[in-house]
């Protein structure tokens, strides 16, 4: 397995998803320590995946998509990203969603 060089980008929707979950944990569940730990885990998981982003099995979606989705599991959550390879000299790992495992995925992707 050869490590590619990917440029990391994020959709604003990912940040919205993440903020929603972290705020819920910190404020509703009154557990700011767990919220911070989740943030750290999410950041670490994305950074660990970046060098080998395309080396994993794509998520099988019922919908036809221009770019296949990939998943990263973090506790009870999934990070969804795509690889944009329109320009082989500029491969992009674009992080798109952060969903709770119980959420309806197809509706949110």
Residue pairs with C-beta under 8 A, 6 or more apart in sequence:
1 52
1 55
3 51
3 52
4 51
4 52
4 53
4 54
4 91
5 51
5 91
6 50
6 51
6 53
6 54
6 83
6 91
6 92
6 93
7 90
7 91
7 92
7 93
8 46
8 50
8 92
8 93
8 95
9 92
9 93
9 94
9 95
10 94
10 95
11 94
11 95
11 96
11 97
13 96
13 97
14 79
14 95
14 96
14 97
14 98
17 97
17 98
17 99
18 39
18 42
18 98
21 38
21 77
21 98
21 100
22 35
22 38
22 39
23 35
25 31
25 32
25 34
25 35
25 38
26 32
26 34
26 35
26 36
38 74
38 75
38 77
41 74
41 75
42 74
42 77
42 79
42 98
45 72
45 73
45 74
45 79
46 72
46 79
46 81
46 95
49 56
49 72
49 81
49 93
50 93
53 70
53 81
53 83
53 91
53 93
54 70
54 83
54 85
54 91
56 70
56 71
57 70
58 68
58 69
58 70
59 68
59 69
59 70
59 71
59 80
59 109
61 68
61 69
61 106
61 109
62 106
63 106
63 109
65 82
67 82
67 83
67 84
67 94
68 82
68 83
69 80
69 81
69 82
69 96
69 109
70 80
70 81
70 82
70 83
71 78
71 79
71 80
72 78
72 79
72 81
73 79
76 100
76 101
76 102
77 98
77 99
77 100
77 101
78 97
78 98
78 99
78 101
78 105
79 95
79 97
79 98
80 95
80 96
80 97
80 98
80 99
80 109
81 93
81 94
81 95
81 96
82 93
82 94
82 96
83 91
83 92
83 93
83 94
84 91
84 92
84 94
85 91
85 92
96 109
97 108
97 109
99 105
99 108
